[in-house]
Structures are given as structure tokens and as C-alpha cells.
Amino acid sequence: MTQCSAWRIEKKKKKKKKKKKKKKKKKKKKKKKKKKKKKKKKKKKKKKKKKKKKKKKKKKKKKKKKKKKKKKKKKKKKKKKKKKKKKKKKKKKKKKKKKKKKKKKKKKKKKKKKKKKKKKKKKKKKKKKKKKKKKKKKKKKKKKKKKKKKKKKKKKKKKKKKKKKKKKKKKKKKKKKKKKKKKKKKKKKKKKKKKKKQGKKKKIDKPASSTDVAFC
């Protein structure tokens, strides 16, 4: 029995060693699987790069605006050339006017009649202003009178409204009493009609008495 037990103990030890070796190999395989998961994360970064391409399209629009500014500068250069030609003509005219000014000073004393024409223009402007002022004054006077009357009426109405609220409760009781009085008057009229009917019946009895006279 001792030999059999020894064989069994040795077999168990050998099996344990084999199991340990197999477990080590499985761990190595698991590490390889983890590396494959990391590769999937790299693919997500590639999607973010596509968004950057859209921003580049906006930069192209800004370049078009710069081209328009260059066209405006070309137009300004053409205008400057025309102004230089006008300045040269003015310098020639100034030299001629200086000689003629001395002769005109003597003629100004005789020509005083031209100043009267300027005064006539001022009188025409004054006539137009007077017509406008008269219309404005009439409108202002009418408006001021109406405003004063409206202010007084508004103050009185506010005081009356407070008193009317108290009186409305009393008037409701009085209206009920008046309705009762009207009913009494109607009853009196009916009694008068009955008296008239009784009088007609008496007239019917009169011909009966006349028949009695005929029989006599």
C-alpha cells in the first residue's frame, strides 16, 4: 500500500505543475487582446481631423474681401490727376484780378442804386412770416380755454363717484316700494269698470217697466 500511495502523490504533483504552466500561457494571450483595444481609440482621433478641414473653407472667403479693397485704390488715383489741372488755371486768373481791383474802387461810389434791390427781397420775406404767426396765435388761445374746463370737471366727478356708491344701496330699497304702489293703482281702475257694468244692467230693467204700462 505504501508503493501505491507514493505513485498517487507523484501524479498529483505532476498535474499541478502542468496546470500552472497552462495558466501562465493564458495570461499572455489576454495581454494581446488589450493591445487591440488601444488600436480602436486611435481611429477616433482620425474623425476629429475631418472637422479641421471645414475651418479652412472659411479662410478662403476672407481672401475675396481683400481683392475688393485693391480696386478702390485704383479709382482714387485717377481723381487726383484731374485736381492738379484745375489748380494751375486758378493761379493765372488771380494775377489778372489784382490789376483790375484798383479801377473798380472808383466805380463803387457811383453804383449805390444796387443796394436798394437787396432791401426789397427782405420785405417779401417779412410778409410771409406775418401770415404764419397769426394762424398760430388763434389756435393756441382755443386750446388753452378747453384745457382749463376739463381739469375742473375731472375733480368734481371723482368726488361724486364716492357718494353714488353709498346711495345705490338705498335706491334699491326704494324701487321695491314704488312697484307696490303701482299695483294698488291698477286695482282702483278695475273697480271703476265694475260700476259701469252695473249701470248698464239698470238700463235693461227700464224697458220692463214700460211693458207694464202698456198692459195697463
ZAMARLUM-219181 format. One record per atom (N, C-alpha, C): residue in three letters; x, y, z; residue number from 1. Coordinates in steps of 0.2 Angstrom, whole numbers, plus 5000, padded with zeros to 4 digits. Layout:
N
 residu    x    y    z num
    ALA    X    Y    Z NUM
...
! end
This chain:
216
 residu    x    y    z num
    MET 5004 4994 5000   1
    MET 5000 5000 5000   1
    MET 5004 5006 5000   1
    THR 5010 5006 5003   2
    THR 5015 5011 5003   2
    THR 5017 5013 4996   2
    GLN 5018 5008 4992   3
    GLN 5020 5010 4985   3
    GLN 5014 5013 4981   3
    CYS 5008 5011 4982   4
    CYS 5003 5014 4978   4
    CYS 5002 5021 4980   4
    SER 5002 5022 4987   5
    SER 5001 5029 4989   5
    SER 5007 5034 4987   5
    ALA 5013 5031 4986   6
    ALA 5018 5035 4983   6
    ALA 5017 5037 4976   6
    TRP 5015 5032 4972   7
    TRP 5013 5034 4965   7
    TRP 5008 5039 4964   7
    ARG 5003 5039 4968   8
    ARG 4997 5044 4968   8
    ARG 5000 5051 4970   8
    ILE 5004 5051 4975   9
    ILE 5007 5058 4977   9
    ILE 5011 5061 4971   9
    GLU 5015 5057 4968  10
    GLU 5019 5059 4962  10
    GLU 5015 5062 4956  10
    LYS 5009 5058 4955  11
    LYS 5005 5060 4949  11
    LYS 5001 5067 4951  11
    LYS 4999 5068 4957  12
    LYS 4996 5074 4959  12
    LYS 5001 5080 4958  12
    LYS 5007 5079 4960  13
    LYS 5012 5084 4959  13
    LYS 5013 5086 4952  13
    LYS 5014 5081 4948  14
    LYS 5015 5082 4941  14
    LYS 5009 5086 4937  14
    LYS 5003 5085 4940  15
    LYS 4997 5088 4937  15
    LYS 4997 5095 4939  15
    LYS 4999 5097 4945  16
    LYS 4999 5104 4947  16
    LYS 5004 5108 4943  16
    LYS 5009 5105 4942  17
    LYS 5014 5108 4938  17
    LYS 5012 5110 4931  17
    LYS 5008 5105 4928  18
    LYS 5005 5106 4921  18
    LYS 5000 5112 4921  18
    LYS 4996 5112 4927  19
    LYS 4991 5117 4927  19
    LYS 4994 5124 4928  19
    LYS 4999 5125 4931  20
    LYS 5002 5131 4932  20
    LYS 5005 5134 4926  20
    LYS 5008 5129 4922  21
    LYS 5011 5131 4916  21
    LYS 5005 5134 4911  21
    LYS 5000 5131 4911  22
    LYS 4994 5132 4906  22
    LYS 4991 5139 4908  22
    LYS 4991 5141 4915  23
    LYS 4989 5147 4917  23
    LYS 4993 5153 4915  23
    LYS 4999 5152 4915  24
    LYS 5004 5157 4913  24
    LYS 5003 5159 4905  24
    LYS 5002 5154 4901  25
    LYS 5001 5155 4894  25
    LYS 4994 5159 4893  25
    LYS 4989 5158 4897  26
    LYS 4983 5161 4896  26
    LYS 4984 5169 4897  26
    LYS 4988 5170 4902  27
    LYS 4989 5177 4904  27
    LYS 4992 5181 4898  27
    LYS 4996 5178 4895  28
    LYS 5000 5181 4889  28
    LYS 4995 5183 4884  28
    LYS 4990 5178 4883  29
    LYS 4985 5179 4877  29
    LYS 4980 5185 4879  29
    LYS 4979 5186 4885  30
    LYS 4975 5191 4887  30
    LYS 4978 5198 4886  30
    LYS 4984 5199 4887  31
    LYS 4988 5205 4886  31
    LYS 4988 5207 4879  31
    LYS 4988 5202 4874  32
    LYS 4987 5204 4867  32
    LYS 4981 5207 4865  32
    LYS 4975 5204 4869  33
    LYS 4969 5207 4867  33
    LYS 4968 5214 4870  33
    LYS 4971 5216 4875  34
    LYS 4971 5223 4877  34
    LYS 4974 5228 4873  34
    LYS 4979 5225 4869  35
    LYS 4983 5230 4864  35
    LYS 4978 5231 4858  35
    LYS 4974 5227 4857  36
    LYS 4970 5228 4851  36
    LYS 4964 5233 4853  36
    LYS 4962 5233 4859  37
    LYS 4958 5239 4861  37
    LYS 4961 5246 4860  37
    LYS 4967 5246 4861  38
    LYS 4970 5253 4861  38
    LYS 4970 5255 4854  38
    LYS 4971 5251 4849  39
    LYS 4971 5252 4842  39
    LYS 4964 5256 4840  39
    LYS 4959 5254 4843  40
    LYS 4952 5256 4841  40
    LYS 4952 5264 4844  40
    LYS 4955 5266 4849  41
    LYS 4955 5273 4851  41
    LYS 4958 5277 4846  41
    LYS 4963 5275 4843  42
    LYS 4967 5279 4838  42
    LYS 4962 5280 4832  42
    LYS 4958 5276 4830  43
    LYS 4953 5278 4825  43
    LYS 4948 5283 4826  43
    LYS 4947 5285 4833  44
    LYS 4943 5290 4834  44
    LYS 4946 5297 4833  44
    LYS 4953 5297 4834  45
    LYS 4957 5303 4833  45
    LYS 4956 5305 4826  45
    LYS 4956 5301 4821  46
    LYS 4955 5302 4814  46
    LYS 4949 5306 4812  46
    LYS 4944 5305 4816  47
    LYS 4937 5308 4815  47
    LYS 4938 5315 4816  47
    LYS 4942 5317 4821  48
    LYS 4942 5324 4823  48
    LYS 4946 5328 4818  48
    LYS 4950 5325 4814  49
    LYS 4954 5329 4809  49
    LYS 4950 5331 4804  49
    LYS 4944 5328 4803  50
    LYS 4940 5330 4797  50
    LYS 4936 5337 4799  50
    LYS 4935 5338 4805  51
    LYS 4932 5344 4807  51
    LYS 4937 5350 4806  51
    LYS 4943 5349 4806  52
    LYS 4948 5355 4804  52
    LYS 4948 5357 4797  52
    LYS 4946 5352 4793  53
    LYS 4945 5354 4786  53
    LYS 4940 5359 4784  53
    LYS 4935 5359 4788  54
    LYS 4929 5364 4787  54
    LYS 4931 5371 4789  54
    LYS 4936 5372 4793  55
    LYS 4938 5378 4795  55
    LYS 4942 5381 4790  55
    LYS 4945 5377 4786  56
    LYS 4950 5380 4781  56
    LYS 4945 5383 4775  56
    LYS 4939 5381 4774  57
    LYS 4935 5384 4769  57
    LYS 4933 5392 4771  57
    LYS 4932 5393 4777  58
    LYS 4931 5400 4780  58
    LYS 4936 5405 4778  58
    LYS 4942 5402 4778  59
    LYS 4948 5407 4777  59
    LYS 4948 5409 4769  59
    LYS 4945 5405 4765  60
    LYS 4945 5407 4758  60
    LYS 4941 5413 4757  60
    LYS 4935 5414 4761  61
    LYS 4931 5419 4760  61
    LYS 4934 5426 4762  61
    LYS 4938 5426 4766  62
    LYS 4942 5432 4769  62
    LYS 4946 5435 4763  62
    LYS 4949 5430 4759  63
    LYS 4954 5432 4754  63
    LYS 4950 5436 4748  63
    LYS 4943 5435 4747  64
    LYS 4939 5439 4742  64
    LYS 4938 5446 4744  64
    LYS 4938 5447 4751  65
    LYS 4937 5454 4753  65
    LYS 4943 5458 4752  65
    LYS 4949 5455 4752  66
    LYS 4955 5459 4751  66
    LYS 4955 5461 4744  66
    LYS 4953 5458 4739  67
    LYS 4953 5459 4732  67
    LYS 4949 5466 4731  67
    LYS 4943 5466 4734  68
    LYS 4939 5472 4733  68
    LYS 4942 5479 4735  68
    LYS 4946 5478 4740  69
    LYS 4950 5484 4743  69
    LYS 4955 5487 4738  69
    LYS 4958 5483 4734  70
    LYS 4963 5485 4729  70
    LYS 4960 5488 4723  70
    LYS 4954 5487 4722  71
    LYS 4950 5490 4716  71
    LYS 4948 5497 4718  71
    LYS 4947 5499 4724  72
    LYS 4945 5505 4726  72
    LYS 4951 5510 4726  72
    LYS 4957 5508 4727  73
    LYS 4963 5512 4727  73
    LYS 4965 5514 4720  73
    LYS 4963 5510 4715  74
    LYS 4964 5512 4708  74
    LYS 4960 5518 4706  74
    LYS 4954 5518 4708  75
    LYS 4949 5524 4707  75
    LYS 4952 5530 4710  75
    LYS 4954 5530 4715  76
    LYS 4957 5536 4719  76
    LYS 4963 5540 4715  76
    LYS 4967 5536 4712  77
    LYS 4972 5538 4708  77
    LYS 4970 5542 4702  77
    LYS 4965 5541 4699  78
    LYS 4963 5544 4693  78
    LYS 4960 5551 4695  78
    LYS 4957 5552 4701  79
    LYS 4954 5558 4703  79
    LYS 4959 5563 4705  79
    LYS 4965 5561 4707  80
    LYS 4970 5565 4709  80
    LYS 4973 5569 4703  80
    LYS 4973 5566 4698  81
    LYS 4976 5569 4692  81
    LYS 4972 5574 4689  81
    LYS 4966 5574 4690  82
    LYS 4961 5579 4687  82
    LYS 4961 5585 4692  82
    LYS 4963 5585 4698  83
    LYS 4963 5590 4703  83
    LYS 4969 5595 4701  83
    LYS 4974 5592 4699  84
    LYS 4981 5595 4698  84
    LYS 4980 5600 4692  84
    LYS 4976 5598 4687  85
    LYS 4975 5603 4682  85
    LYS 4971 5609 4683  85
    LYS 4966 5608 4688  86
    LYS 4962 5614 4690  86
    LYS 4966 5619 4694  86
    LYS 4970 5617 4698  87
    LYS 4974 5622 4702  87
    LYS 4979 5626 4697  87
    LYS 4981 5624 4692  88
    LYS 4985 5628 4688  88
    LYS 4982 5633 4684  88
    LYS 4975 5632 4683  89
    LYS 4971 5638 4680  89
    LYS 4970 5643 4684  89
    LYS 4969 5642 4691  90
    LYS 4967 5647 4696  90
    LYS 4972 5652 4697  90
    LYS 4978 5649 4697  91
    LYS 4984 5654 4698  91
    LYS 4985 5659 4692  91
    LYS 4983 5658 4686  92
    LYS 4983 5663 4681  92
    LYS 4978 5668 4682  92
    LYS 4972 5666 4684  93
    LYS 4967 5671 4685  93
    LYS 4968 5676 4691  93
    LYS 4971 5674 4696  94
    LYS 4972 5678 4702  94
    LYS 4977 5684 4700  94
    LYS 4981 5683 4695  95
    LYS 4986 5688 4693  95
    LYS 4982 5694 4689  95
    LYS 4978 5692 4686  96
    LYS 4974 5697 4682  96
    LYS 4969 5701 4686  96
    LYS 4966 5698 4691  97
    LYS 4962 5701 4695  97
    LYS 4965 5707 4700  97
    LYS 4971 5706 4701  98
    LYS 4974 5711 4706  98
    LYS 4975 5718 4702  98
    LYS 4976 5718 4696  99
    LYS 4976 5724 4692  99
    LYS 4970 5727 4691  99
    LYS 4964 5724 4691 100
    LYS 4958 5727 4690 100
    LYS 4954 5729 4696 100
    LYS 4956 5727 4702 101
    LYS 4953 5729 4708 101
    LYS 4954 5737 4709 101
    LYS 4960 5739 4707 102
    LYS 4961 5747 4708 102
    LYS 4956 5751 4704 102
    LYS 4954 5749 4699 103
    LYS 4950 5753 4695 103
    LYS 4942 5752 4697 103
    LYS 4940 5747 4700 104
    LYS 4934 5746 4702 104
    LYS 4932 5750 4708 104
    LYS 4936 5752 4712 105
    LYS 4935 5755 4718 105
    LYS 4932 5762 4717 105
    LYS 4934 5765 4712 106
    LYS 4931 5772 4710 106
    LYS 4924 5771 4707 106
    LYS 4922 5766 4704 107
    LYS 4915 5765 4702 107
    LYS 4910 5763 4707 107
    LYS 4912 5760 4712 108
    LYS 4908 5758 4718 108
    LYS 4904 5764 4721 108
    LYS 4907 5769 4721 109
    LYS 4904 5775 4724 109
    LYS 4898 5778 4720 109
    LYS 4898 5777 4714 110
    LYS 4893 5779 4709 110
    LYS 4887 5774 4709 110
    LYS 4888 5768 4710 111
    LYS 4883 5762 4710 111
    LYS 4880 5761 4716 111
    LYS 4877 5765 4719 112
    LYS 4873 5764 4726 112
    LYS 4866 5762 4725 112
    LYS 4864 5762 4719 113
    LYS 4857 5760 4717 113
    LYS 4856 5753 4718 113
    LYS 4861 5749 4717 114
    LYS 4861 5742 4718 114
    LYS 4859 5739 4725 114
    LYS 4860 5743 4729 115
    LYS 4859 5741 4736 115
    LYS 4852 5741 4738 115
    LYS 4848 5745 4734 116
    LYS 4841 5745 4735 116
    LYS 4837 5739 4733 116
    LYS 4840 5735 4729 117
    LYS 4837 5729 4726 117
    LYS 4837 5724 4732 117
    LYS 4842 5724 4736 118
    LYS 4843 5719 4741 118
    LYS 4838 5720 4747 118
    LYS 4836 5727 4748 119
    LYS 4831 5728 4753 119
    LYS 4824 5726 4751 119
    LYS 4822 5726 4745 120
    LYS 4816 5723 4743 120
    LYS 4815 5716 4744 120
    LYS 4820 5712 4743 121
    LYS 4820 5705 4745 121
    LYS 4818 5704 4752 121
    LYS 4821 5708 4756 122
    LYS 4820 5707 4764 122
    LYS 4812 5708 4765 122
    LYS 4809 5713 4762 123
    LYS 4802 5714 4763 123
    LYS 4798 5709 4761 123
    LYS 4799 5705 4756 124
    LYS 4795 5700 4754 124
    LYS 4795 5694 4759 124
    LYS 4801 5693 4762 125
    LYS 4801 5688 4767 125
    LYS 4797 5689 4774 125
    LYS 4797 5696 4775 126
    LYS 4793 5698 4781 126
    LYS 4786 5697 4781 126
    LYS 4783 5698 4775 127
    LYS 4776 5697 4774 127
    LYS 4774 5690 4774 127
    LYS 4778 5685 4772 128
    LYS 4776 5678 4773 128
    LYS 4776 5676 4780 128
    LYS 4781 5679 4784 129
    LYS 4781 5677 4791 129
    LYS 4775 5679 4795 129
    LYS 4773 5685 4794 130
    LYS 4767 5688 4797 130
    LYS 4761 5684 4797 130
    LYS 4760 5681 4791 131
    LYS 4754 5677 4790 131
    LYS 4754 5670 4794 131
    LYS 4760 5668 4795 132
    LYS 4761 5661 4798 132
    LYS 4760 5663 4806 132
    LYS 4762 5668 4808 133
    LYS 4761 5670 4816 133
    LYS 4754 5671 4818 133
    LYS 4750 5674 4813 134
    LYS 4743 5675 4815 134
    LYS 4739 5668 4816 134
    LYS 4740 5664 4812 135
    LYS 4737 5657 4812 135
    LYS 4739 5653 4818 135
    LYS 4745 5654 4821 136
    LYS 4747 5650 4826 136
    LYS 4744 5653 4833 136
    LYS 4743 5660 4833 137
    LYS 4740 5663 4839 137
    LYS 4733 5661 4840 137
    LYS 4729 5660 4835 138
    LYS 4722 5659 4836 138
    LYS 4721 5651 4838 138
    LYS 4726 5647 4836 139
    LYS 4725 5640 4838 139
    LYS 4727 5639 4845 139
    LYS 4732 5643 4848 140
    LYS 4734 5642 4855 140
    LYS 4729 5645 4860 140
    LYS 4725 5650 4858 141
    LYS 4720 5653 4863 141
    LYS 4714 5648 4863 141
    LYS 4712 5645 4858 142
    LYS 4707 5640 4859 142
    LYS 4709 5634 4863 142
    LYS 4715 5632 4862 143
    LYS 4717 5626 4866 143
    LYS 4717 5627 4873 143
    LYS 4719 5633 4875 144
    LYS 4720 5634 4882 144
    LYS 4714 5635 4886 144
    LYS 4709 5637 4883 145
    LYS 4702 5638 4886 145
    LYS 4699 5631 4887 145
    LYS 4700 5626 4883 146
    LYS 4697 5620 4883 146
    LYS 4701 5616 4889 146
    LYS 4707 5617 4890 147
    LYS 4711 5613 4895 147
    LYS 4709 5615 4902 147
    LYS 4707 5621 4903 148
    LYS 4705 5623 4910 148
    LYS 4699 5621 4912 148
    LYS 4694 5620 4907 149
    LYS 4687 5617 4909 149
    LYS 4688 5610 4910 149
    LYS 4692 5606 4907 150
    LYS 4692 5599 4908 150
    LYS 4695 5597 4914 150
    LYS 4700 5601 4917 151
    LYS 4703 5600 4923 151
    LYS 4698 5601 4929 151
    LYS 4693 5606 4928 152
    LYS 4689 5607 4934 152
    LYS 4683 5601 4934 152
    LYS 4681 5599 4928 153
    LYS 4676 5594 4928 153
    LYS 4679 5587 4931 153
    LYS 4685 5586 4930 154
    LYS 4688 5579 4932 154
    LYS 4688 5579 4940 154
    LYS 4689 5585 4943 155
    LYS 4690 5585 4950 155
    LYS 4683 5584 4953 155
    LYS 4678 5586 4950 156
    LYS 4671 5586 4953 156
    LYS 4668 5578 4952 156
    LYS 4670 5575 4947 157
    LYS 4667 5569 4945 157
    LYS 4670 5564 4950 157
    LYS 4676 5565 4952 158
    LYS 4679 5560 4957 158
    LYS 4676 5560 4964 158
    LYS 4674 5566 4966 159
    LYS 4670 5567 4972 159
    LYS 4663 5564 4972 159
    LYS 4660 5564 4966 160
    LYS 4653 5562 4966 160
    LYS 4653 5554 4965 160
    LYS 4658 5551 4962 161
    LYS 4658 5544 4962 161
    LYS 4658 5541 4969 161
    LYS 4661 5544 4973 162
    LYS 4662 5541 4980 162
    LYS 4655 5541 4983 162
    LYS 4651 5546 4982 163
    LYS 4644 5547 4986 163
    LYS 4639 5542 4982 163
    LYS 4640 5541 4976 164
    LYS 4635 5537 4972 164
    LYS 4635 5530 4974 164
    LYS 4641 5528 4976 165
    LYS 4641 5521 4978 165
    LYS 4637 5519 4985 165
    LYS 4637 5524 4989 166
    LYS 4633 5524 4995 166
    LYS 4626 5524 4994 166
    LYS 4624 5528 4989 167
    LYS 4617 5530 4988 167
    LYS 4614 5524 4984 167
    LYS 4617 5520 4980 168
    LYS 4615 5515 4976 168
    LYS 4611 5509 4981 168
    LYS 4614 5508 4986 169
    LYS 4611 5503 4991 169
    LYS 4604 5506 4993 169
    LYS 4604 5512 4995 170
    LYS 4597 5514 4997 170
    LYS 4592 5515 4991 170
    LYS 4594 5516 4985 171
    LYS 4589 5517 4980 171
    LYS 4586 5510 4978 171
    LYS 4590 5505 4979 172
    LYS 4587 5498 4978 172
    LYS 4581 5496 4982 172
    LYS 4581 5499 4988 173
    LYS 4575 5498 4993 173
    LYS 4569 5502 4991 173
    LYS 4571 5508 4989 174
    LYS 4565 5512 4987 174
    LYS 4562 5510 4980 174
    LYS 4565 5507 4976 175
    LYS 4562 5504 4970 175
    LYS 4557 5499 4971 175
    LYS 4558 5495 4976 176
    LYS 4554 5490 4978 176
    LYS 4547 5492 4981 176
    LYS 4548 5498 4984 177
    LYS 4542 5501 4987 177
    LYS 4537 5504 4982 177
    LYS 4540 5507 4977 178
    LYS 4537 5510 4971 178
    LYS 4533 5505 4967 178
    LYS 4535 5499 4966 179
    LYS 4532 5494 4962 179
    LYS 4525 5492 4966 179
    LYS 4526 5492 4972 180
    LYS 4520 5490 4976 180
    LYS 4514 5495 4975 180
    LYS 4516 5502 4975 181
    LYS 4511 5507 4974 181
    LYS 4508 5507 4968 181
    LYS 4511 5505 4963 182
    LYS 4508 5504 4956 182
    LYS 4503 5499 4955 182
    LYS 4504 5494 4959 183
    LYS 4499 5488 4959 183
    LYS 4492 5491 4962 183
    LYS 4493 5495 4967 184
    LYS 4487 5497 4970 184
    LYS 4483 5502 4966 184
    LYS 4486 5505 4962 185
    LYS 4483 5510 4957 185
    LYS 4479 5506 4952 185
    LYS 4481 5500 4950 186
    LYS 4478 5496 4945 186
    LYS 4472 5493 4948 186
    LYS 4472 5492 4954 187
    LYS 4466 5489 4957 187
    LYS 4460 5494 4957 187
    LYS 4461 5500 4958 188
    LYS 4456 5505 4958 188
    LYS 4453 5506 4951 188
    LYS 4457 5505 4946 189
    LYS 4454 5506 4939 189
    LYS 4449 5500 4938 189
    LYS 4450 5494 4940 190
    LYS 4446 5489 4939 190
    LYS 4439 5490 4943 190
    LYS 4439 5493 4948 191
    LYS 4433 5494 4952 191
    LYS 4428 5499 4948 191
    LYS 4431 5504 4945 192
    LYS 4428 5508 4941 192
    LYS 4424 5505 4935 192
    LYS 4427 5500 4932 193
    LYS 4424 5497 4927 193
    LYS 4418 5493 4929 193
    LYS 4418 5490 4935 194
    LYS 4413 5486 4938 194
    LYS 4407 5490 4939 194
    LYS 4408 5496 4941 195
    LYS 4402 5501 4942 195
    LYS 4399 5503 4936 195
    LYS 4402 5503 4930 196
    LYS 4399 5505 4924 196
    LYS 4395 5499 4921 196
    LYS 4397 5493 4923 197
    LYS 4393 5487 4921 197
    LYS 4387 5487 4925 197
    GLN 4387 5489 4931 198
    GLN 4381 5488 4935 198
    GLN 4376 5494 4932 198
    GLY 4378 5499 4930 199
    GLY 4374 5504 4927 199
    GLY 4370 5502 4921 199
    LYS 4374 5498 4917 200
    LYS 4371 5495 4911 200
    LYS 4365 5491 4912 200
    LYS 4366 5487 4918 201
    LYS 4360 5482 4920 201
    LYS 4354 5486 4922 201
    LYS 4355 5491 4925 202
    LYS 4349 5495 4927 202
    LYS 4345 5498 4921 202
    LYS 4348 5499 4915 203
    LYS 4345 5502 4909 203
    LYS 4341 5496 4906 203
    ILE 4343 5490 4907 204
    ILE 4339 5484 4904 204
    ILE 4332 5483 4908 204
    ASP 4332 5485 4914 205
    ASP 4326 5485 4918 205
    ASP 4321 5490 4916 205
    LYS 4323 5495 4914 206
    LYS 4318 5501 4912 206
    LYS 4313 5499 4907 206
    PRO 4315 5496 4901 207
    PRO 4310 5494 4896 207
    PRO 4305 5489 4899 207
    ALA 4307 5485 4904 208
    ALA 4302 5480 4908 208
    ALA 4297 5484 4911 208
    SER 4298 5490 4914 209
    SER 4293 5494 4917 209
    SER 4289 5497 4912 209
    SER 4291 5498 4906 210
    SER 4287 5501 4900 210
    SER 4282 5496 4898 210
    THR 4284 5490 4898 211
    THR 4279 5485 4896 211
    THR 4273 5484 4901 211
    ASP 4274 5485 4907 212
    ASP 4269 5485 4912 212
    ASP 4264 5491 4911 212
    VAL 4267 5496 4908 213
    VAL 4262 5502 4907 213
    VAL 4258 5501 4901 213
    ALA 4261 5497 4896 214
    ALA 4257 5495 4890 214
    ALA 4251 5491 4892 214
    PHE 4252 5486 4896 215
    PHE 4247 5481 4898 215
    PHE 4241 5485 4902 215
    CYS 4243 5490 4906 216
    CYS 4238 5494 4909 216
    CYS 4233 5497 4904 216
! end
